[in-house]
């Protein structure tokens, strides 16, 4: 028999994901199970919580008030669980961490084993999102972000800086030639981001405008693989291409022209202030931070 708290969690997933199908995909739970959970809650409360259409769902007025109180109640429950765990001397409970897929793959995954060995009571959930997410909407407890922060309500811990490099594969350079000046870059295949366009403004002396990409992608990891495949030149962070450079699979171009120290090189952990999960977050960052290879 399903507990009421499970039904509440599934309701929040529908609200935060924007629909039953999206919640099903995100949680890897059948749509029918989520639908039954919401129906049980509505029957128990004798009030409709959601207005359903064929394409989306929206909270009713009663549903909006109920969801706000549920969030507050679950936060208090998490705080109570955290308090009991701390009395036992060790943080425990769920911790949801989000970051861009290249950072998850190249930096976090190698460190997960050590974290789980040291804190077996923490249930870790890793999500990889190449967009800057809203922590509340995606229900992430902490996010690792690369670049400047715009949300002043977030608490940030600087984990370090990861230098940007212009890189290309030896195969591409043997075919297209090695650029010896910034102006020669215009004659090459440049790989850029679909969005935000500001990422196509490379921190290179003499390049004040955005590049005109020959090819674009929404993913830094896809961009890295395109470079490895010999498809052009890209501007990528050391945290994802450092090993490729060391192994000779990628080569650094025009290092003397790069402007380092800008906000795009910042790597920060962000989370909301006064969170009840602070002990779990602190434990995670204390293990992860020393092991990062930025």
C-alpha positions as CSV (number, residue, x, y, z in Angstrom):
1,X,0.0,0.0,0.0
2,X,1.3,3.4,-1.0
3,X,2.0,5.9,1.8
4,X,0.5,9.4,1.8
5,X,4.0,10.9,1.6
6,X,4.7,9.0,-1.6
7,X,1.5,10.4,-3.1
8,X,2.6,13.9,-2.1
9,X,6.0,13.4,-3.7
10,X,4.4,12.3,-7.0
11,X,2.0,15.2,-6.9
12,X,5.0,17.6,-6.6
13,X,6.8,15.9,-9.4
14,X,3.8,16.5,-11.7
15,X,3.6,20.2,-10.7
16,X,7.4,20.7,-11.0
17,X,7.7,18.8,-14.3
18,X,4.6,20.4,-15.9
19,X,2.7,17.2,-16.6
20,X,2.2,13.5,-15.9
21,X,4.3,12.3,-18.8
22,X,7.2,14.6,-17.9
23,X,7.0,13.5,-14.3
24,X,6.9,9.9,-15.4
25,X,10.0,10.3,-17.5
26,X,11.9,12.2,-14.8
27,X,11.1,9.7,-12.1
28,X,11.1,6.6,-14.3
29,X,7.6,5.8,-12.8
30,X,4.6,4.7,-14.9
31,X,2.1,7.4,-15.7
32,X,-0.7,5.3,-14.4
33,X,0.9,5.1,-10.9
34,X,1.3,8.9,-10.8
35,X,-2.2,9.4,-11.9
36,X,-3.6,7.1,-9.2
37,X,-1.5,8.9,-6.6
38,X,-3.0,12.3,-7.5
39,X,-6.5,10.8,-7.7
40,X,-6.1,9.3,-4.2
41,X,-5.1,12.7,-2.8
42,X,-8.1,14.5,-4.5
43,X,-10.5,11.9,-3.2
44,X,-9.1,12.1,0.3
45,X,-9.3,15.9,0.2
46,X,-12.6,16.0,-1.7
47,X,-11.2,18.8,-3.9
48,X,-9.6,19.0,-7.4
49,X,-5.9,19.8,-7.2
50,X,-5.2,20.0,-10.9
51,X,-6.9,21.3,-14.0
52,X,-6.0,18.8,-16.7
53,X,-5.9,19.4,-20.5
54,X,-4.5,17.1,-23.2
55,X,-1.2,19.0,-23.2
56,X,-0.6,20.3,-19.7
57,X,-1.8,20.5,-16.2
58,X,-2.2,23.6,-13.9
59,X,-2.9,23.9,-10.2
60,X,-6.4,24.9,-9.1
61,X,-6.5,27.7,-6.5
62,X,-7.0,25.0,-3.8
63,X,-4.2,22.9,-5.3
64,X,-1.8,25.9,-5.3
65,X,-2.4,26.5,-1.6
66,X,-2.1,22.8,-0.8
67,X,1.1,22.3,-2.7
68,X,2.7,25.3,-0.9
69,X,1.8,23.8,2.4
70,X,3.0,20.4,1.3
71,X,6.4,21.8,0.3
72,X,6.7,23.5,3.7
73,X,5.7,20.3,5.5
74,X,8.1,18.1,3.6
75,X,10.9,20.6,4.3
76,X,10.1,20.3,8.0
77,X,10.1,16.5,7.8
78,X,13.5,16.6,6.0
79,X,14.8,18.9,8.8
80,X,13.6,16.5,11.5
81,X,15.2,13.6,9.8
82,X,18.4,15.6,9.4
83,X,18.4,16.5,13.1
84,X,18.0,12.9,14.1
85,X,20.8,11.8,11.7
86,X,23.1,14.5,13.1
87,X,22.5,13.2,16.6
88,X,23.8,9.9,15.5
89,X,26.9,11.8,14.2
90,X,26.4,11.2,10.5
91,X,24.3,13.0,7.8
92,X,21.7,10.8,6.2
93,X,18.8,11.2,3.7
94,X,18.4,12.1,0.1
95,X,20.6,14.6,-1.7
96,X,19.8,15.7,-5.2
97,X,22.7,17.2,-7.2
98,X,22.6,18.7,-10.6
99,X,25.3,19.9,-13.0
100,X,26.0,20.2,-16.7
101,X,26.5,16.7,-18.3
102,X,30.3,17.2,-19.0
103,X,30.9,18.1,-15.4
104,X,28.9,15.2,-14.1
105,X,30.7,12.8,-16.5
106,X,34.3,14.1,-16.1
107,X,34.4,15.3,-12.5
108,X,31.6,14.0,-10.3
109,X,31.2,10.4,-11.5
110,X,34.9,9.5,-10.6
111,X,34.3,10.9,-7.1
112,X,31.0,9.3,-6.3
113,X,32.5,6.0,-5.0
114,X,34.5,7.8,-2.3
115,X,31.5,9.9,-1.2
116,X,29.3,6.8,-0.9
117,X,31.9,5.0,1.1
118,X,32.2,7.9,3.5
119,X,28.5,8.7,3.8
120,X,26.5,5.5,3.2
121,X,23.5,7.0,4.8
122,X,23.1,9.7,2.1
123,X,21.0,8.6,-0.9
124,X,22.6,10.5,-3.8
125,X,20.7,11.5,-6.9
126,X,22.7,12.9,-9.8
127,X,21.0,14.7,-12.7
128,X,22.8,16.1,-15.8
129,X,21.3,19.3,-17.3
130,X,23.0,21.4,-19.9
131,X,20.6,24.3,-19.1
132,X,20.8,26.5,-16.0
133,X,18.0,25.0,-13.9
134,X,15.7,26.5,-11.3
135,X,16.6,24.6,-8.2
136,X,13.1,24.6,-6.8
137,X,11.4,23.7,-10.0
138,X,13.7,20.8,-10.7
139,X,13.9,19.9,-7.0
140,X,17.7,19.9,-6.9
141,X,19.3,20.5,-3.5
142,X,22.6,21.7,-4.8
143,X,23.9,22.5,-8.3
144,X,27.4,22.8,-9.6
145,X,27.5,25.7,-12.1
146,X,30.2,27.0,-14.3
147,X,30.2,30.8,-14.9
148,X,28.8,33.9,-13.2
149,X,25.6,33.6,-11.0
150,X,22.6,35.8,-11.5
151,X,20.4,34.7,-8.7
152,X,21.3,36.6,-5.5
153,X,19.0,34.4,-3.3
154,X,21.5,31.5,-3.8
155,X,24.3,30.7,-1.5
156,X,27.5,30.0,-3.5
157,X,30.7,28.2,-2.6
158,X,33.5,28.7,-5.1
159,X,35.1,25.3,-5.8
160,X,37.8,26.7,-8.1
161,X,38.5,27.9,-11.6
162,X,38.7,25.9,-14.8
163,X,40.7,27.6,-17.6
164,X,39.3,27.8,-21.0
165,X,41.3,26.5,-24.0
166,X,41.0,26.7,-27.8
167,X,41.3,23.1,-28.8
168,X,41.3,21.0,-32.0
169,X,42.4,17.4,-32.8
170,X,45.7,16.6,-34.6
171,X,43.7,15.2,-37.4
172,X,41.8,18.4,-38.0
173,X,45.0,20.5,-37.8
174,X,46.8,18.3,-40.3
175,X,43.9,18.7,-42.7
176,X,43.1,22.4,-42.2
177,X,46.4,23.8,-40.9
178,X,47.2,25.2,-37.5
179,X,46.1,28.9,-36.9
180,X,49.1,31.0,-36.0
181,X,47.1,34.2,-35.3
182,X,43.7,35.2,-34.0
183,X,42.7,36.6,-37.4
184,X,43.3,33.1,-39.0
185,X,40.6,31.6,-36.8
186,X,38.0,33.1,-39.2
187,X,39.3,30.7,-41.9
188,X,38.6,27.6,-39.8
189,X,35.6,25.5,-38.8
190,X,34.5,26.9,-35.4
191,X,32.2,24.9,-33.2
192,X,29.8,27.0,-31.1
193,X,26.8,26.8,-28.7
194,X,23.2,27.1,-29.8
195,X,22.4,29.0,-26.6
196,X,23.2,31.2,-24.8
197,X,24.9,33.1,-27.6
198,X,27.2,34.8,-25.0
199,X,29.1,31.5,-24.9
200,X,30.2,32.1,-28.5
201,X,32.1,35.2,-27.4
202,X,35.5,33.7,-26.8
203,X,37.9,35.3,-24.3
204,X,40.6,35.8,-26.9
205,X,42.6,38.9,-27.4
206,X,41.4,40.7,-30.5
207,X,38.1,38.8,-30.6
208,X,35.4,41.1,-29.3
209,X,32.4,39.8,-31.2
210,X,30.7,36.4,-31.1
211,X,32.1,33.8,-33.4
212,X,30.2,32.6,-36.5
213,X,30.0,28.9,-35.9
214,X,30.3,26.4,-38.7
215,X,28.5,24.0,-36.5
216,X,26.5,24.5,-33.2
217,X,25.4,22.3,-30.4
218,X,23.6,22.6,-27.0
219,X,26.0,20.3,-25.2
220,X,29.5,20.8,-24.1
221,X,30.1,17.1,-24.2
222,X,28.9,16.9,-27.8
223,X,31.2,19.8,-28.6
224,X,34.2,17.9,-27.1
225,X,33.4,14.8,-29.1
226,X,33.1,16.8,-32.3
227,X,36.6,18.2,-31.6
228,X,37.9,14.7,-31.0
229,X,36.3,13.6,-34.3
230,X,38.3,16.3,-36.1
231,X,35.3,18.5,-36.9
232,X,36.8,21.9,-35.9
233,X,38.0,24.2,-33.2
234,X,36.1,24.9,-29.9
235,X,36.6,26.8,-26.7
236,X,36.2,24.4,-23.9
237,X,36.9,24.2,-20.1
238,X,40.0,22.4,-18.9
239,X,37.8,20.2,-16.6
240,X,36.5,18.4,-19.6
241,X,39.4,18.4,-22.0
242,X,42.4,18.3,-19.6
243,X,42.9,14.6,-20.1
244,X,42.4,14.9,-23.8
245,X,45.2,17.5,-24.0
246,X,47.5,15.4,-21.8
247,X,47.0,12.3,-24.0
248,X,47.5,14.3,-27.2
249,X,44.0,13.7,-28.5
250,X,43.4,17.4,-28.5
251,X,45.9,20.3,-28.9
252,X,45.8,23.7,-27.4
253,X,45.8,26.6,-29.9
254,X,47.0,30.2,-29.4
255,X,47.4,29.9,-25.6
256,X,49.2,33.3,-25.5
257,X,46.0,35.0,-26.8
258,X,43.6,33.6,-24.2
259,X,42.3,36.0,-21.5
260,X,42.1,34.0,-18.3
261,X,40.4,34.9,-14.9
262,X,36.9,35.8,-16.3
263,X,33.6,34.7,-14.8
264,X,33.2,31.8,-17.3
265,X,36.1,30.0,-15.6
266,X,34.4,30.0,-12.1
267,X,33.1,26.7,-10.8
268,X,30.6,27.1,-8.0
269,X,28.3,25.1,-5.9
270,X,24.9,26.8,-5.4
271,X,22.0,26.1,-3.1
272,X,19.3,28.1,-1.2
273,X,20.2,29.7,2.1
274,X,18.9,28.2,5.3
275,X,18.3,24.8,3.8
276,X,17.5,21.9,6.1
277,X,19.9,19.9,4.0
278,X,23.0,21.9,4.9
279,X,24.8,19.0,6.6
280,X,24.3,16.7,3.6
281,X,25.4,19.5,1.2
282,X,28.4,20.3,3.4
283,X,29.4,16.6,3.5
284,X,29.1,16.3,-0.3
285,X,31.2,19.4,-1.0
286,X,33.8,18.5,1.5
287,X,34.4,15.2,-0.2
288,X,34.0,16.4,-3.8
289,X,35.9,19.7,-3.7
290,X,39.4,18.3,-3.0
291,X,39.1,15.7,-5.7
292,X,38.1,18.0,-8.6
293,X,40.5,18.2,-11.5
294,X,39.7,21.7,-12.8
